[in-house]
Amino acid sequence: MAIDFSKEIDVVDCIDYEEFVERYMKPQKPVKFRNLLRDSTANSKWSPEYFKKELGHIEVGVFDNDPAYLDRSYKQAPVRMKFADYLDLITSGPTDARLHLFNVFKHKPELRHDFEYPEHLVDNIVKGFPFTFFGGEGSVARMHRDMDNANVFLTEFWGRKKVILFGPEYDDLLYRYPFTTHTGVNIEEPDYEKYPGLNFVKGSHTILEKGETLFMPCKYWHHIRYLSTGIGMSFRSLGTVSNTVDGWIQVGLVSTLDDTMRKTTGNWWFEKKTEMADSRARRMMKKGKSRVTNE
Ligand SMILES: O=C(O)CCC(=O)C(=O)O
């Protein structure tokens, strides 16, 4: 057996509210929209050149794919540079340099007028927190699920990326580090000796092209590889009350505790979390729950 994400995520052109709720939102099943934000201004206007001209002077925090830092917090970018230099870097060839959860709207609030929230289709949209993501060809957003447990709608406005998804039922078999919502496993080159639980994990994938939007339900794991220079944006909608409350606790308390322990005890904390993740996966395999599918 081996990890399997060969299944393709559903794709829809036009869909109405009832159909979306019944087929995707209620069952929490991922789907890719070809046209949800395709006609938005952002899809025709946003480009590396545009951002260089408008915001090249600001400073940005840049993440990378360094495998030496499997458990690094997403809150601390290791490198800071001028946005113009960053945009030059990602347009001049492959690089792992990425901007994650970048609030470009803080620097240029009028960009909010470049797209409209699809309120005809999605309930409970959280309008305050759209985020942008920039990356060079070859950069990877490591496997994680979003801490706030919201539904995420990720649109690609420039470039293309491969997105691989796994359902929340695979938390243990994906070796989630406790107190976090990420894992150290590399699903593109799975190490089955170290992570035998991966043998039982099933997911799905899609290539997200310019103008397309992917619905990632609450707590869905995602691994994203940029197939070209890319600019994306996500907005969110609230899930169930219990997911939302859990999410706030994770964002406000648990992740802060984890950051503090990481800073103060370093490797000791990481080793403890690794042991806990291993034993959870072993327990899951023993229970035989490893044959769950995410159909
Ligand atoms: O597209 C990306 O770079 C990452 C997107 C992501 O991880 C997210 O929306 O949670």
The ligand as an ORCA input file, in Angstrom:
! r2SCAN-3c Opt
* xyz 0 1
  O      -1.309     29.084     -1.923
  C      -0.519     29.079     -0.989
  O       0.645     29.455     -1.068
  C      -0.934     28.563      0.368
  C      -2.417     28.643      0.630
  C      -2.737     28.127      1.986
  O      -1.988     27.423      2.609
  C      -4.017     28.463      2.592
  O      -4.869     29.105      1.962
  O      -4.207     28.066      3.756
*
